[in-house]
Amino acid sequence: MSSEENPQPLTGAPVGQQLQQAREKLGLTVAQVANTQHLRVVIIQAIEAGDYAQIDSELFLKGYVRAYAKQVGLDGDAVIADLDQELQPLRQQREQELEANPLVDIERRRRQKRRIAKALLFVAVIVLAAYLVFAFVLPRSQSEQAGPETPEPASVEAPETSAAETPSANPVVADSGVNEPADSAAVGSAEENDSVGEPADGDGATPENGSALTEEPVLADTSGAEAMDDPLGDRIPVVEERTEPALADPPGIDDVVEAQLNMSFTADCWVQVIDADGNRLVSALQRAGDQLSVSGEAPLRVVVGAVDAVSTIRFQGEPVDMGNYRVVNNRSEFTLTI
């Protein structure tokens, strides 16, 4: 029989026997099938013998059988269906063995305890969250809602009303104070007119005296009106006189004292000089024989890195004695003032 023919599996025969018969019809050996499937010969022999216990996983077993059936020309789905029927008793046997195994029972109990612990933890978290909401969040929200509805105290509005009414009270008092002298002056002028008018008829006085007497209250009224129109006129010059001394600059602020510093060196020395404004006048290494001359606003802060390398120091033309200042590790820091 040629290799191109597709042998049909025997109905009702075990899967291993079907594969073996198909292999033999094609003239293939177990070793050839094992080499093609990249499997050991023992695996192919176990499949043909129906000893499926030698294969650890059922998934691997089905993969081996499907590839074997495809190689020998059988229908892989039909062969897998027959294999499922053969594996059913084996599955039941394995389940019984697992049930009888005490380790499996212990593991099952552990899993059950873990599920119960997770459920209890979840319930505890929910209860805690509900307690926090009812204990803190709800009272705070209620207090915030009730806060704006509370009426404001009357004392807050009292200053506003009093402040608004006080400016209008002053003119009233001023008017009353000014009008009283005007009225009294008018009354007095009327009485004087009457008293003057009576002698005028008897003594023959001229009307010029009467007109002069009637003009005096008018002048008093105009001066009182001017005082009433500008009640704050006398206070403005006082404010201007007080601001003039504040704007005046105190003497001596713009005076800047310049200081002159001269130094000579007999060896290498690092020197730094800073003036009163914090400006760094010099900060460099001076060589032997160098002459340093700087000027700036006093006082001058001087830092000498090697005291023994300084030949002379003159400040404002006068020599400076280094022995008057503290020297640590041949380094000195001092301030020169005028």
C-alpha distance (Angstrom), angle and dihedral (degrees) to the residues before:
residue distance angle dihedral
M1 . . .
S2 3.86 . .
S3 3.81 122.8 .
E4 3.83 92.0 -119.5
E5 3.82 91.8 71.6
N6 3.83 116.4 97.7
P7 3.80 110.0 -135.5
Q8 3.79 115.1 -143.4
P9 3.81 118.9 -130.3
L10 3.79 119.4 -114.3
T11 3.79 110.8 -104.9
G12 3.81 112.2 -119.6
A13 3.82 94.1 10.1
P14 3.84 119.2 124.7
V15 3.76 116.9 -93.7
G16 3.80 93.2 -114.9
Q17 3.79 91.6 52.6
Q18 3.81 91.4 48.8
L19 3.80 91.4 52.4
Q20 3.80 92.6 45.5
Q21 3.81 93.5 50.9
A22 3.80 92.0 47.9
R23 3.79 90.8 49.4
E24 3.78 92.6 49.9
K25 3.80 92.1 49.0
L26 3.81 88.5 55.1
G27 3.80 90.8 48.1
L28 3.81 94.4 -120.1
T29 3.74 124.7 146.2
V30 3.79 127.4 -138.9
A31 3.80 90.3 -109.5
Q32 3.80 92.2 53.6
V33 3.80 91.7 51.8
A34 3.81 91.2 46.6
N35 3.80 92.1 50.8
T36 3.79 92.1 48.7
Q37 3.82 92.5 49.3
H38 3.83 92.4 41.0
L39 3.79 89.9 -124.3
R40 3.75 135.3 127.2
V41 3.79 118.7 -95.2
V42 3.80 89.5 -120.9
I43 3.82 90.4 63.0
I44 3.84 92.9 52.6
Q45 3.81 90.6 47.5
A46 3.83 91.5 49.3
I47 3.83 91.0 51.3
E48 3.81 92.5 49.8
A49 3.82 91.2 45.8
G50 3.83 92.8 48.3
D51 3.81 91.7 -120.6
Y52 3.78 94.8 141.1
A53 3.81 93.6 160.5
Q54 3.80 90.1 81.7
I55 3.82 89.1 67.3
D56 3.80 111.2 74.8
S57 3.80 100.9 -153.6
E58 3.77 128.4 45.8
L59 3.77 88.7 -148.4
F60 3.78 91.7 58.8
L61 3.80 90.5 45.8
K62 3.79 92.6 55.6
G63 3.80 90.7 47.4
Y64 3.83 91.8 52.1
V65 3.83 92.8 47.0
R66 3.81 93.3 47.5
A67 3.83 92.1 50.8
Y68 3.83 90.8 45.0
A69 3.81 91.5 50.6
K70 3.78 91.7 48.6
Q71 3.80 91.1 51.0
V72 3.82 94.2 52.6
G73 3.83 93.7 42.7
L74 3.83 101.1 -104.4
D75 3.81 128.1 137.4
G76 3.80 105.2 -95.5
D77 3.83 95.9 -156.1
A78 3.80 93.3 51.3
V79 3.79 91.5 47.8
I80 3.86 91.5 49.3
A81 3.82 90.1 50.0
D82 3.83 90.1 54.1
L83 3.82 89.0 46.1
D84 3.83 91.3 55.0
Q85 3.80 89.8 55.3
E86 3.81 91.0 50.2
L87 3.80 92.4 47.5
Q88 3.81 94.7 51.9
P89 3.84 94.9 84.3
L90 3.79 90.0 44.5
R91 3.79 90.9 52.4
Q92 3.79 91.7 51.4
Q93 3.79 90.4 49.4
R94 3.79 91.6 51.7
E95 3.80 91.3 48.8
Q96 3.79 90.8 52.1
E97 3.79 90.2 49.6
L98 3.79 90.5 50.8
E99 3.77 91.6 49.4
A100 3.77 91.1 51.0
N101 3.80 93.1 47.9
P102 3.84 109.7 98.9
L103 3.78 91.9 -152.5
V104 3.78 90.4 59.9
D105 3.79 90.1 51.0
I106 3.80 90.8 51.1
E107 3.79 91.4 49.1
R108 3.79 90.6 48.8
R109 3.80 90.6 53.1
R110 3.79 90.9 48.5
R111 3.77 91.3 53.0
Q112 3.78 90.8 48.8
K113 3.80 91.1 50.9
R114 3.80 90.5 49.3
R115 3.79 91.5 52.4
I116 3.81 90.7 49.3
A117 3.82 91.6 48.3
K118 3.81 91.4 50.2
A119 3.79 90.8 49.8
L120 3.82 92.1 49.7
L121 3.79 91.5 48.1
F122 3.80 90.9 50.6
V123 3.80 91.2 50.4
A124 3.83 91.3 47.8
V125 3.81 91.2 52.1
I126 3.80 91.2 50.8
V127 3.81 92.0 48.7
L128 3.81 91.8 48.7
A129 3.80 92.2 49.1
A130 3.80 91.2 49.5
Y131 3.82 90.9 49.8
L132 3.81 92.1 51.2
V133 3.79 91.3 49.3
F134 3.81 94.7 49.6
A135 3.82 94.2 40.5
F136 3.81 101.5 45.3
V137 3.80 115.3 5.8
L138 3.80 100.8 48.1
P139 3.85 97.0 46.2
R140 3.79 90.7 48.4
S141 3.80 93.1 50.2
Q142 3.79 91.0 47.7
S143 3.80 91.7 50.4
E144 3.81 90.8 49.0
Q145 3.79 91.0 51.1
A146 3.79 92.6 47.4
G147 3.81 93.7 45.8
P148 3.85 100.4 73.8
E149 3.82 91.9 45.6
T150 3.84 94.3 61.7
P151 3.84 112.1 101.1
E152 3.77 118.0 -111.8
P153 3.82 116.9 -113.1
A154 3.77 117.0 -97.9
S155 3.79 91.8 -126.7
V156 3.80 90.3 72.7
E157 3.80 93.2 62.2
A158 3.80 94.7 41.6
P159 3.83 97.0 78.8
E160 3.81 91.7 48.5
T161 3.81 93.9 54.6
S162 3.81 93.1 43.4
A163 3.80 91.5 47.4
A164 3.77 91.1 50.6
E165 3.81 93.6 48.5
T166 3.83 99.2 44.7
P167 3.83 96.9 72.4
S168 3.80 91.8 53.2
A169 3.82 92.0 49.8
N170 3.78 95.6 61.4
P171 3.83 97.5 61.1
V172 3.79 89.9 50.4
V173 3.78 91.4 56.1
A174 3.79 91.1 44.2
D175 3.77 92.0 50.3
S176 3.78 91.6 49.4
G177 3.78 91.9 47.7
V178 3.79 93.0 48.7
N179 3.78 97.9 42.5
E180 3.79 94.4 52.2
P181 3.81 94.0 64.4
A182 3.80 89.9 43.8
D183 3.79 92.0 53.2
S184 3.78 92.6 45.4
A185 3.79 89.8 48.0
A186 3.78 90.6 50.1
V187 3.79 91.1 50.3
G188 3.79 91.1 46.9
S189 3.80 91.3 48.9
A190 3.78 91.1 49.9
E191 3.80 90.7 51.9
E192 3.78 91.4 47.7
N193 3.77 90.2 50.2
D194 3.74 90.3 52.7
S195 3.80 92.7 47.0
V196 3.76 91.9 46.2
G197 3.75 93.7 45.1
E198 3.79 93.5 56.3
P199 3.83 95.5 57.4
A200 3.79 88.6 43.3
D201 3.79 90.4 67.7
G202 3.81 93.5 46.2
D203 3.77 103.6 35.0
G204 3.81 97.8 33.9
A205 3.83 96.2 -118.5
T206 3.81 117.1 179.9
P207 3.81 120.1 -111.1
E208 3.82 91.0 -121.5
N209 3.80 91.6 79.6
G210 3.78 90.7 52.7
S211 3.79 93.0 50.8
A212 3.78 91.3 49.8
L213 3.76 91.4 52.5
T214 3.80 93.4 50.4
E215 3.84 92.9 52.5
E216 3.81 95.4 61.1
P217 3.85 97.2 73.3
V218 3.82 89.4 48.9
L219 3.81 90.3 59.6
A220 3.79 90.4 48.2
D221 3.82 90.5 51.8
T222 3.82 93.3 51.8
S223 3.78 92.7 50.3
G224 3.81 90.6 48.8
A225 3.83 91.0 50.1
E226 3.78 91.8 51.1
A227 3.81 90.1 50.8
M228 3.81 90.1 49.4
D229 3.84 94.0 49.4
D230 3.83 93.7 53.3
P231 3.82 107.8 30.7
L232 3.83 92.6 156.2
G233 3.79 98.4 46.5
D234 3.81 94.4 104.7
R235 3.81 93.5 55.1
I236 3.83 99.4 59.3
P237 3.85 98.2 70.6
V238 3.82 89.4 51.9
V239 3.81 91.3 58.2
E240 3.79 92.5 48.2
E241 3.80 92.3 50.1
R242 3.82 91.2 53.5
T243 3.82 94.0 52.2
E244 3.81 94.6 54.3
P245 3.86 96.8 71.9
A246 3.84 90.7 46.1
L247 3.81 91.7 56.8
A248 3.76 94.2 48.9
D249 3.81 115.3 100.1
P250 3.79 116.0 -124.7
P251 3.76 113.4 -115.0
G252 3.75 120.1 -99.6
I253 3.83 99.3 27.6
D254 3.79 96.3 113.1
D255 3.79 92.8 45.3
V256 3.82 108.9 114.2
V257 3.78 119.9 -167.0
E258 3.79 111.8 -146.7
A259 3.81 117.0 -156.9
Q260 3.83 127.9 -161.7
L261 3.83 122.6 -146.1
N262 3.83 124.5 -172.8
M263 3.82 124.9 -176.1
S264 3.82 135.6 175.1
F265 3.80 127.4 -163.7
T266 3.80 136.8 -150.0
A267 3.82 95.8 -170.8
D268 3.80 140.5 11.8
C269 3.83 111.7 -57.1
W270 3.81 135.0 166.4
V271 3.83 113.1 -133.0
Q272 3.81 132.8 -175.1
V273 3.85 125.2 -174.4
I274 3.84 123.5 -174.8
D275 3.81 124.2 -176.9
A276 3.82 129.3 -142.0
D277 3.83 93.0 -86.7
G278 3.81 91.7 54.7
N279 3.80 94.2 -105.6
R280 3.81 113.3 149.2
L281 3.80 104.2 -128.9
V282 3.81 95.0 -179.0
S283 3.80 135.3 -3.9
A284 3.80 110.5 166.3
L285 3.80 146.3 105.5
Q286 3.78 114.0 -85.9
R287 3.81 119.9 -151.7
A288 3.80 129.5 -141.7
G289 3.80 110.6 -74.5
D290 3.83 94.7 19.6
Q291 3.80 120.4 139.2
L292 3.83 116.6 -147.4
S293 3.79 121.9 -161.2
V294 3.81 122.0 173.9
S295 3.79 134.9 161.6
G296 3.78 131.8 -164.0
E297 3.75 146.5 134.8
A298 3.81 112.1 -52.1
P299 2.93 139.0 -83.6
L300 3.82 98.6 57.1
R301 3.81 120.5 -159.1
V302 3.82 110.2 -147.5
V303 3.82 128.4 -167.2
V304 3.83 118.0 -170.5
G305 3.79 117.6 -168.5
A306 3.83 97.4 -166.7
V307 3.80 114.2 27.0
D308 3.81 94.7 -175.7
A309 3.83 90.2 57.5
V310 3.82 92.5 61.6
S311 3.79 113.4 95.7
T312 3.82 101.2 -176.8
I313 3.79 138.6 -5.6
R314 3.80 121.4 -162.1
F315 3.82 123.0 -177.0
Q316 3.79 117.4 -169.5
G317 3.79 87.1 -11.8
E318 3.83 93.7 -56.2
P319 3.84 123.3 109.8
V320 3.82 118.1 -109.1
D321 3.82 119.6 -141.5
M322 3.82 109.9 -138.9
G323 3.78 89.4 -160.7
N324 3.79 89.7 74.9
Y325 3.81 92.0 65.5
R326 3.78 132.4 67.5
V327 3.81 116.5 -98.5
V328 3.84 121.1 -162.9
N329 3.82 120.1 -178.1
N330 3.81 89.8 -15.2
R331 3.83 89.1 -55.3
S332 3.80 126.0 115.3
E333 3.79 134.6 -175.0
F334 3.80 121.5 -170.8
T335 3.83 143.8 149.0
L336 3.82 125.1 -122.8
T337 3.80 117.9 -153.5
I338 3.80 132.9 179.4
